[in-house]
Amino acid sequence: MHLFETEEDDIWVCIACGRDREEEIKAKGWEYIFDKDEPMLRCKLCGKPDYEMED
C-alpha cells in the first residue's frame, strides 16, 4: 500500500490503483510518502486491500 499526501489529507492507495491511475496521481500533484505492507489497510480509491489474507 502506498501512502500519498494530498491537498486534503493523507491517503492509502493500493498497488493496482497506483499503477492504473499513475497519470491522475501525478496530475493532482500527490506526494508519495512511503509504502506499508499491511493487509488491514484499504485503498481510498477502490476500497480493497493489496492482497487478501488466507485462513
RAGI-V890266 format. One record per helix or strand. SS is the DSSP state (@ for helix, = for strand). FROM is the first residue (numbers start at 1). TO is the last residue. If there is no record, write none. Layout:
SS;FROM;TO, SS;FROM;TO
This chain:
=;2;5, =;10;13, @;15;20, @;22;28, =;31;35
